[in-house]
Amino acid sequence: MKFKSVIKAKPLGGWYIELTDTQTGMSVICETIEEYMTKIEEMGAEYGPDIEVEWSQGEGVIPAYINEIRGLMQKYQDEMGLSEG
């Protein structure tokens, strides 16, 4: 099962992630990493552990946004005990 996660830039600065279930076409907007992780868990629950996430970025997304999201995701995974190694 595949999900698409698209990092997008807000018009007045900042970012959000558009999460789409490619099976159903359902799409949600996530303003925080916590919201994103909750939504992907909820949306992926019926598919079990075999989900794949395809990342991309929209126009106007600067490298700082991508780095911020990576850092926030790593912090979230560390706090939740999800990191490998």
Residue, then its C-alpha position, 0 to 999 in steps of 0.5 A: m500500500k502506498f501513501k504520497s506525502v507532499i511537502k508544500a509551502k504556505p503562501l506566508g511562510g512555513w510548510y504543511i504536508e499533504l498526505t494522500d492514500t493512493q488506494t482511496g484517493m483520500s487526502v488530508i492536510c497536516e500542519t505538524i509532524e505529530e498530526y502527520m504521524t497520527k494521520i498516517e497511522e490512522m489511514g494505514a491501520e487497515y493495511g497493516p505494516d506493509i505501507e510505503v510512503e513516497w515523498s515529494q515537494g511542491e513549488g516554493v519549498i525551500p531546503a530549510y523546510i525539508n531539513e526542519i521536517r527531517g529533524l522533527m520526524q527524527k525527534y518524534q521517532d526518538e521520543m516514541g522509541l521508533s528509531e532503529g539502531 
